Amino acid sequence: MTSAVTLRPLEPADADALFSLVNSSRDSLSQWLPWVDTTRSAADSLTFIQHTQAERDAGRVHTWLILADGQPAGVCDLHGVSLLNLHGSIGYWLADSYVGRGYLPQALAQVLHTAFAELGLNRVDIVSAAANLRSCAVAERSGFTQEGVLRGYLRIRERFWDARIYSLLAADWRAAQGQA
């Protein structure tokens, strides 16, 4: 593993740093994330942060800044949280300079702890463009099981992409943690 990864909720003061991360990795991020093309300034990042704070207050989304040795590296979230059905979905991205260094599996371990141990969810899924091999590898290395392919599921830059859906159940997570 690499350096220490911590997560903390996004704050309005993070808008400049967040925009800088997005802007520095615009070409690679925009291949797979449709919101990148509309993120044109720190004000856009601030609007995103304010939206995530409102969604957190409503219990629907938990969004964190990924810090690698204390430096902003990317974002991960637990969204689409249903306390009725006890499930949610995970999304994540890293700036180019942090990719391939083992940060995402560390961040996902913390998100999974929140999902299963703190929120009591039963299922978490990840949907990734099937052609985004790095993202798919992160899901697989993090213990998720591929359930199938969703044909034409993602629309990015006016093109439809197949997506892989991965899941992890609380029982699987507990077993991997050595819990009954």
C-alpha positions, 0 to 999 in steps of 0.5 A: 500500500501507499501513504495514509488515506483519510476521508472527510466531508467536503466543505465550501472552503474546498472549492478551489482545491477541488476545481484544481484537481478536476481541471488538472485531470480534465482530459482523463476524467471527462472520458468517464464522468459527464459532469466534468465538462460542465465544471468550469470554475471554482464556483461550479465546484462550490455549487457541487459542494453545497448540493452534497451538503444538502443531500447529506443533511437529507440522508441521501448522499455522503460525499468525502474528499479523499486526502492522501497524506493530507493532500486533496486527491479526489472524491468518493461518495455513497449516493442513492442511499435507501434506508427503506431497502438498505442499499446505496451506490458508490462513486469515486474519482482521483486526480491523475497524479494519484491514480495507480497508487492504491488510494482508492481501495483504501478510500473504499474500505472506509466508505464500506465501513460507513455503509455497513457498520454505521448506516447498517446497509445490506448492499452497496453497488458500483456502476462503472463504464465497462470500458473503464478498466481501471475503475472496474479493477478497483471494484474487483480488488475491493471485493465486489462481485460483478453481477452483469453488464447494463447495455447502453446504460451510461451517456457520456458526451452524447455516446451510450456506453455499456456499464458493469454493475458490481455489488457487495453485501454486508454479509460478504463484507463482514466475512472479509473482516473476519466477523460472523 
